[in-house]
Amino acid sequence: MIRSLLLTTSLATGLFLQAQTFTLSSTSVGGQATMTEVFDGFGCTGANISPQLSWANAPEGTKGYAITIHDKDAPTGSGWWHWLVFDLPATTMSLPAGAGDPAKNLMPAGAIQSRTDFGAPGYGGPCPPPGHGPHQYIVTVYALKTDKLGLDANASPAVLGYTLNANTLAKASIVFYYERK
C-alpha cells in the first residue's frame, strides 16, 4: 500500500512538473505604463524605453523565442505593432529594460528586431491619439520550434505573424494600458 502511494505521488509530481505553464512577467509594465515607455515622437514625449521582460517554463523542444507588442486599439483597422523581436536563442529567459534600442546592443547575439509600424526596427512605445481612451498593449513571448525564422529586419509585421503562427509551440502574454489625454 505505501509503495503504491509513493509511486502514485511520484507520477503525479512528475506530471505536475511537466505541465507547468509557460509564463511572461515584467518589472516595467502591467496595468498603467509609466512615462519612460512612451514613444518620443508623433506628438508624444517619453524616453521610449522597452520594458524588462522575463519568461519561464517554456515547453520541451523550444529552440528559440520571439516577442511582439501590439496595440489592438489603434484606429488603423489592424492595430499597431510596437515591437517585433525574433531569433532569440533558447538560452534567453529575459531581456533588460531598454533592450529594444538597437544602438544599445542589449540583445543576445543573433536576435533580430524588425520593422514596426513606426517604420523602423526596435521598440516604439505607446503613443495613442489624444482623447482616444485607454489602449490595450499586448506583450507576447513565443516559444518556437525553430531557432531561426529565416526573416530579416525588413520583415513586415504580417509576414512575421504568419511565420510565428507556423512555428509556435506555446505563447504567453501580459497586458498593459496607456491613455493619452
C-alpha positions in Angstrom: 0.0 0.0 0.0 2.7 2.5 0.9 4.8 1.6 -2.2 1.7 2.1 -4.4 1.1 5.5 -2.7 4.7 6.6 -3.3 4.6 5.6 -6.9 1.3 7.4 -7.4 2.7 10.5 -5.7 5.8 10.4 -7.8 3.8 10.1 -11.0 1.5 12.9 -10.0 4.5 15.1 -9.1 6.2 14.3 -12.5 3.1 15.1 -14.4 2.7 18.4 -12.5 6.3 19.4 -13.3 5.8 18.6 -17.0 2.6 20.6 -17.1 3.9 23.9 -15.7 2.5 26.9 -17.6 4.7 29.0 -19.9 4.6 32.5 -18.3 5.7 36.0 -19.0 6.4 38.7 -16.5 7.7 42.3 -16.3 9.0 44.6 -13.7 8.4 47.5 -16.0 4.8 47.2 -17.2 1.5 45.8 -16.2 -1.6 47.9 -15.6 -0.6 51.5 -16.5 2.5 52.2 -18.5 5.0 54.7 -17.0 6.2 57.7 -19.0 9.5 56.1 -19.7 7.9 53.5 -22.0 6.1 56.2 -24.1 7.2 56.9 -27.6 9.2 60.0 -28.3 7.6 61.4 -31.5 4.2 61.5 -33.2 3.3 64.2 -30.6 4.3 62.1 -27.6 7.2 62.8 -25.3 8.9 60.0 -23.5 12.1 58.1 -23.1 10.9 55.2 -25.4 12.4 52.5 -23.2 11.4 48.9 -24.0 10.1 47.0 -20.9 12.1 44.5 -18.9 10.7 41.0 -19.7 11.2 37.6 -18.1 9.7 34.2 -19.1 9.8 30.7 -17.6 8.6 27.2 -18.2 8.9 27.0 -22.0 7.7 23.7 -23.4 10.0 20.9 -24.2 11.5 21.3 -27.7 11.8 25.1 -27.6 14.6 26.2 -29.8 14.1 29.9 -29.8 11.9 32.8 -28.9 10.1 35.8 -30.4 8.5 38.8 -28.8 5.8 41.2 -30.0 4.0 44.2 -28.6 0.7 45.1 -30.3 -1.9 47.8 -29.7 -5.1 46.3 -30.8 -7.0 49.6 -30.1 -5.1 51.8 -32.6 -7.5 53.4 -35.0 -6.0 51.7 -38.1 -8.2 48.8 -38.8 -5.4 46.3 -37.9 -3.9 47.7 -34.7 -0.3 49.0 -34.3 2.9 46.9 -33.9 5.2 48.4 -31.4 8.0 45.8 -31.1 8.9 42.7 -33.2 11.9 40.6 -32.0 12.8 37.2 -33.2 15.6 34.6 -33.4 16.2 35.0 -29.7 18.3 31.9 -28.6 16.6 29.2 -26.5 19.0 30.1 -23.6 17.4 33.6 -23.4 15.0 33.8 -20.5 14.8 37.6 -20.1 15.6 41.0 -21.6 16.5 44.1 -19.7 14.7 47.4 -19.9 16.0 49.3 -22.9 16.9 46.2 -25.0 14.6 47.5 -27.7 17.0 50.3 -28.6 19.3 48.8 -31.4 22.0 51.3 -30.5 22.4 49.9 -27.0 23.3 46.4 -28.2 21.5 44.7 -25.3 20.0 41.9 -27.4 21.5 38.4 -27.4 23.8 37.7 -30.4 21.7 36.7 -33.5 18.4 38.3 -32.3 16.6 40.4 -34.9 14.4 43.4 -34.3 12.3 44.0 -37.4 10.3 47.0 -38.7 7.5 48.2 -36.5 4.5 50.3 -37.6 6.7 53.4 -36.8 8.7 52.4 -39.8 12.0 51.3 -38.2 13.3 48.3 -36.3 13.4 48.4 -32.5 10.9 49.3 -29.8 8.4 52.1 -30.3 6.4 52.9 -27.1 2.8 53.8 -26.7 1.5 56.9 -28.4 -2.2 56.7 -28.9 -4.2 59.6 -30.3 -5.1 62.2 -27.6 -8.6 61.6 -26.2 -8.9 58.2 -27.8 -9.3 56.4 -24.4 -7.1 53.8 -22.9 -5.3 51.5 -25.3 -4.5 47.8 -24.5 -0.9 46.8 -25.3 -0.4 43.0 -25.6 3.1 41.8 -24.9 3.6 38.3 -26.1 6.6 35.9 -26.0 6.5 32.9 -28.3 8.3 29.7 -27.7 9.4 28.4 -31.1 10.2 25.0 -32.6 13.0 26.6 -34.6 16.0 28.7 -33.7 15.8 30.8 -36.9 12.7 32.1 -38.7 14.5 32.9 -42.0 13.5 36.5 -41.9 15.5 39.8 -41.6 15.0 43.2 -40.1 12.8 44.2 -43.1 10.2 41.6 -42.3 6.7 43.2 -42.1 4.5 42.5 -39.0 2.2 40.4 -41.2 5.0 38.2 -42.6 6.4 37.8 -39.1 3.0 36.9 -37.7 2.4 34.3 -40.4 5.8 32.8 -39.7 5.3 32.8 -36.0 2.0 31.1 -36.3 3.6 28.3 -38.3 6.4 27.8 -35.7 4.9 28.4 -32.3 4.9 25.7 -29.6 3.4 28.0 -26.9 2.9 31.7 -26.1 2.5 33.8 -23.0 1.2 37.3 -22.8 0.8 40.2 -20.4 -1.3 43.3 -21.0 -0.7 46.9 -20.0 -2.7 50.1 -20.7 -1.9 53.6 -21.7 -4.1 56.6 -22.3 -3.1 60.0 -23.7 -5.4 62.7 -22.6 
